[in-house]
Amino acid sequence: MSYSLLHKKAREAMRAGDLPLRSPDKLWGGPATGDRCAVCGESTTPGEIELEIEFTHDSEVGRTRYHVHPLCFAIFNRELERLSGRADHVGIQRAAESVDDKVPRGSKDS
């Protein structure tokens, strides 16, 4: 999937309210569970790494968790930065940069 399409899907998910318009309160990763990615809609694959992001509700009563591919998280975070004009959480910005560093430069979008 091309980067431009992933950015579009992230914006659409935020616009539709399927993803919050802020950085997650918690972020952790581990082996893929096969759950659907909240950004691209594709399932994670066994053998891959998957991130889980958690958002607390304003009422502090509940939490919502989403599963995402590392690249999809980085793109979601970039879209948040674009909307706000800045990075909300330095740790999350570093996580996104770490993922970006793993993407080969000059590769064509598929």
N, C-alpha and C positions, 0 to 999 in steps of 0.2 A: 504494500500500500504506500503511496507517495506521501512525502512530508506534507505537501499542500493539502491533501485529502485528510490526513490526520489532524492538521490544524483546523480544517473546516469542521470535522466531526467533534472536536473538542469545543469549538465555539457553539455549535448546534446543541450539544449536551448542556452547556452552561445556559444558553438562551432558553432552552426548554425546561430548565429547572431540574434536569436529571443529574447535574453536578453542581455543587455550591459555587458561588462566585467569590471564593476566598481559599486561602491555603488550608490544608488539613491540619487538625490539631495533633494528630499522631501519624507516623509513617513507619512501617516496618516491611521487611521482605523475607522471602523464603521460597521453597520449591513451589512450582506452579500447582494449583489445585484443579485446574480445568474450568474454573469459573469464567464467566463472560467479562471481558474488559469493559469498564464503564466509559471508556473513551472511544475505542474503535469498534466495540461490539463483538470482536472475535474472542474465542476461548483461548485461555493460556494453554500451552502444550507441556506435557510432562517432560522434564529435563530442562525447562526454562526456569528463569527466576520470575517471580511475581511479586508485585508490591501490593500492600493493603494500606489504604488511607482511611483515616477515621475523622469524622466531623462531629463535634458535640453540638447539640441543639441549643438555641438561645435560652431555653428553659432550664438547661443543665440536667434535664430528666433523662434524656436518651441520647443515643449515638447512632450514627449511620456510617457503615463501612462499605467501601468500594474496592474491588480488585482491579488492578491495572498492570499492563506491561510497563517495564521501566521506561521505554521510549515514549509510550503514550503519556506516562506521568510527566516526563520532561516537557512534552508538548503542551499538556494541560497547564503546567506551571508557567511556561513561556506565554501562553495566552492570558493567564492571570496577570503576569507582569505587564503585558501589553495594555490590558484594560486599566490597570492602576498606575502605570508609568513607573513602577518600582517593584523590587522584590520584597515580599512581606516577611519572609523568614530566611535568614542567612543559611541555616541548615538545609532547608528545602532547595534553595538556590544552588548550594553546593552539590546536592544529590542530583539535580537536573544537569549541572555542568559535568558531573562525573559520567552520567549516561551519554551526554553529548560527545564527550571525549572518546567514547568507544565506537562511535559511528564513523566509518571510513569517509574521509574527505574526497570529494570529486566523484562519488558514486552516483549513478543515475537512479532516479526514483522509479520504483516498480509499480 
